[in-house]
């Protein structure tokens, strides 16, 4: 590499070109997946990316896997990662006084990546009842629960209390444990004999239509 090729400008341009190529490849694989309903084979990826050697194909797939766009099953076959449900991020929105804004594509984001930290330990529950309405969790909402997190005082948890399941704030004071509602119409719950915490609520999903 010559001194000119090592200049900050040229290195920056090369990095930008590499990132653009990677984004294009992610888009190509995503388009294939959504159009055909399956992931491409390694040979199809070679044709898609115009790569002639198996080594180059595996290197390209490793890059996609490293960024979470794809992953592999126990047999080494590709399965979708973040390409499964990408959503465009169009900047920010003013929630105070209205202000003029133009639509600007800031990035693409998988809702799984945004909401789920530990895929294997995460599950969804549909909310019934309004005891947590003060926390913004309403009947019909879906809550995302991570059973791998260590529950802390102040967390919203899914718990089995004396044989009955509930969702409440967890409050710990020394050896004392209380489950607190976010609605004054409900009373705090103090376990009489048994408390099992199934997971910590990490997010709430609500559809308006």
PLY file of the C-alpha trace (Angstrom):
ply
format ascii 1.0
element vertex 209
property float x
property float y
property float z
element edge 208
property int vertex1
property int vertex2
end_header
0.00 0.00 0.00
1.42 3.37 -1.02
1.56 6.44 1.25
-1.29 7.98 -0.75
-3.43 4.89 -0.26
-2.75 5.09 3.49
-3.90 8.71 3.72
-6.81 9.38 6.14
-9.06 10.46 3.28
-8.49 7.31 1.22
-8.84 5.06 4.26
-12.11 6.80 5.13
-13.39 6.38 1.58
-12.45 2.70 1.58
-14.26 2.18 4.87
-17.35 3.98 3.54
-17.30 1.82 0.40
-16.97 -1.35 2.48
-19.88 -0.32 4.71
-22.02 0.50 1.67
-21.22 -2.90 0.14
-22.19 -4.59 3.41
-25.50 -2.68 3.58
-26.23 -3.67 -0.01
-25.54 -7.32 0.74
-27.79 -7.25 3.81
-30.54 -5.70 1.67
-30.06 -8.33 -1.06
-30.34 -11.22 1.41
-33.34 -9.59 3.10
-35.08 -9.12 -0.26
-34.42 -12.76 -1.18
-35.80 -13.95 2.18
-38.99 -11.87 2.03
-39.68 -12.67 -1.64
-39.03 -16.42 -1.50
-39.90 -17.12 2.13
-36.59 -18.87 2.77
-32.94 -18.08 3.23
-30.57 -18.41 0.26
-28.10 -21.28 0.07
-24.37 -20.58 0.12
-24.20 -21.12 -3.65
-27.06 -18.67 -4.18
-25.26 -16.13 -1.99
-22.17 -16.61 -4.16
-24.21 -15.77 -7.26
-25.96 -12.89 -5.50
-22.70 -11.31 -4.31
-20.78 -12.30 -7.49
-18.25 -14.33 -5.52
-16.56 -17.23 -7.27
-14.78 -19.02 -4.42
-16.32 -20.81 -1.45
-13.86 -19.06 0.84
-15.10 -15.65 -0.26
-18.71 -16.72 0.26
-17.98 -17.97 3.80
-16.10 -14.77 4.58
-19.06 -12.68 3.41
-21.51 -14.79 5.42
-19.31 -14.45 8.51
-19.52 -10.67 8.15
-23.33 -10.83 7.97
-23.40 -13.17 10.93
-21.07 -10.94 12.93
-23.44 -7.99 12.58
-26.49 -10.10 13.52
-28.17 -9.96 10.11
-28.14 -13.77 9.84
-27.22 -16.74 11.99
-26.88 -20.50 11.53
-28.75 -23.49 12.84
-27.22 -26.67 14.26
-26.60 -27.95 10.71
-24.86 -24.79 9.59
-27.74 -23.60 7.45
-28.55 -19.91 7.40
-31.50 -18.60 9.39
-32.69 -14.99 9.46
-31.46 -12.62 12.14
-32.25 -8.92 12.04
-33.27 -9.16 8.37
-36.44 -10.96 9.49
-38.21 -7.81 10.60
-36.27 -4.67 9.64
-38.06 -1.34 10.10
-36.84 1.98 8.71
-35.79 4.57 11.25
-36.72 8.01 9.91
-35.06 10.29 12.44
-36.90 11.72 15.44
-40.29 13.28 16.13
-41.05 16.32 18.28
-43.49 15.40 21.05
-43.87 18.97 22.34
-44.80 21.84 20.05
-45.13 20.95 16.36
-42.08 21.67 14.24
-41.48 21.21 10.52
-39.50 18.10 9.63
-38.53 16.23 6.50
-38.48 12.48 6.24
-34.90 11.31 6.45
-33.79 7.71 6.40
-31.50 7.50 9.40
-31.06 3.73 9.55
-32.87 0.42 9.55
-33.62 -1.35 12.78
-34.93 -4.77 13.69
-37.53 -4.59 16.44
-36.05 -7.82 17.81
-32.69 -6.10 18.18
-34.30 -3.09 19.85
-36.51 -4.95 22.32
-34.82 -8.28 22.96
-31.45 -8.69 24.65
-31.47 -12.43 25.20
-33.52 -14.20 22.54
-33.34 -17.66 24.12
-34.58 -16.39 27.50
-37.32 -14.08 26.24
-41.05 -14.68 25.85
-44.24 -12.68 25.24
-47.36 -12.41 27.38
-50.68 -10.73 26.65
-51.87 -8.43 29.44
-55.20 -9.01 31.13
-56.41 -6.58 33.81
-55.49 -2.99 34.66
-53.46 -3.29 37.87
-50.39 -1.88 36.06
-52.15 0.92 34.19
-50.17 3.55 36.09
-47.00 2.08 34.56
-48.48 2.45 31.08
-49.31 -1.24 30.75
-52.92 -1.69 29.64
-55.23 -4.64 28.94
-54.50 -6.10 25.51
-50.85 -4.97 25.50
-48.07 -7.48 24.96
-45.19 -7.48 27.43
-41.73 -8.80 26.64
-40.31 -10.81 29.53
-36.68 -11.81 30.05
-36.37 -14.81 32.35
-32.57 -14.55 32.29
-32.35 -11.23 34.14
-31.84 -11.07 37.88
-34.88 -9.24 39.28
-34.10 -6.09 41.25
-36.22 -3.94 43.52
-38.19 -1.58 41.28
-38.41 -3.98 38.34
-41.76 -5.04 36.91
-41.85 -8.81 37.20
-43.99 -11.79 36.27
-44.38 -13.81 39.45
-46.21 -16.80 40.86
-47.43 -15.88 44.34
-48.91 -18.64 46.47
-50.00 -20.50 43.33
-51.40 -17.50 41.39
-49.68 -15.58 38.59
-49.45 -11.80 38.51
-47.46 -8.87 37.08
-46.36 -6.22 39.58
-43.51 -4.00 40.70
-41.03 -5.87 42.86
-40.05 -4.20 46.12
-37.37 -5.68 48.35
-36.56 -4.40 51.82
-34.13 -6.68 53.57
-35.79 -10.09 53.73
-39.22 -8.59 53.03
-40.65 -8.85 49.51
-43.77 -7.04 48.31
-45.42 -6.94 44.91
-46.86 -3.49 44.21
-49.58 -2.59 41.69
-49.52 0.58 39.61
-53.20 1.26 40.20
-54.64 2.52 43.54
-57.65 0.24 43.14
-55.45 -2.78 43.87
-53.66 -3.72 47.07
-50.01 -4.73 47.49
-49.34 -8.47 47.56
-47.14 -10.06 50.20
-46.36 -13.75 49.67
-47.69 -15.96 52.44
-45.80 -19.12 51.62
-44.26 -19.11 48.14
-42.92 -16.65 45.55
-41.45 -17.61 42.19
-40.34 -14.90 39.76
-40.56 -16.06 36.15
-38.94 -13.04 34.56
-38.47 -9.29 34.32
-40.66 -7.19 32.02
-38.33 -5.33 29.66
-40.74 -3.77 27.14
-44.39 -3.20 26.26
-45.85 -3.52 22.77
-49.15 -1.91 21.86
-51.03 -1.84 18.57
-53.38 1.06 17.90
-55.05 -0.54 14.87
0 1
1 2
2 3
3 4
4 5
5 6
6 7
7 8
8 9
9 10
10 11
11 12
12 13
13 14
14 15
15 16
16 17
17 18
18 19
19 20
20 21
21 22
22 23
23 24
24 25
25 26
26 27
27 28
28 29
29 30
30 31
31 32
32 33
33 34
34 35
35 36
36 37
37 38
38 39
39 40
40 41
41 42
42 43
43 44
44 45
45 46
46 47
47 48
48 49
49 50
50 51
51 52
52 53
53 54
54 55
55 56
56 57
57 58
58 59
59 60
60 61
61 62
62 63
63 64
64 65
65 66
66 67
67 68
68 69
69 70
70 71
71 72
72 73
73 74
74 75
75 76
76 77
77 78
78 79
79 80
80 81
81 82
82 83
83 84
84 85
85 86
86 87
87 88
88 89
89 90
90 91
91 92
92 93
93 94
94 95
95 96
96 97
97 98
98 99
99 100
100 101
101 102
102 103
103 104
104 105
105 106
106 107
107 108
108 109
109 110
110 111
111 112
112 113
113 114
114 115
115 116
116 117
117 118
118 119
119 120
120 121
121 122
122 123
123 124
124 125
125 126
126 127
127 128
128 129
129 130
130 131
131 132
132 133
133 134
134 135
135 136
136 137
137 138
138 139
139 140
140 141
141 142
142 143
143 144
144 145
145 146
146 147
147 148
148 149
149 150
150 151
151 152
152 153
153 154
154 155
155 156
156 157
157 158
158 159
159 160
160 161
161 162
162 163
163 164
164 165
165 166
166 167
167 168
168 169
169 170
170 171
171 172
172 173
173 174
174 175
175 176
176 177
177 178
178 179
179 180
180 181
181 182
182 183
183 184
184 185
185 186
186 187
187 188
188 189
189 190
190 191
191 192
192 193
193 194
194 195
195 196
196 197
197 198
198 199
199 200
200 201
201 202
202 203
203 204
204 205
205 206
206 207
207 208
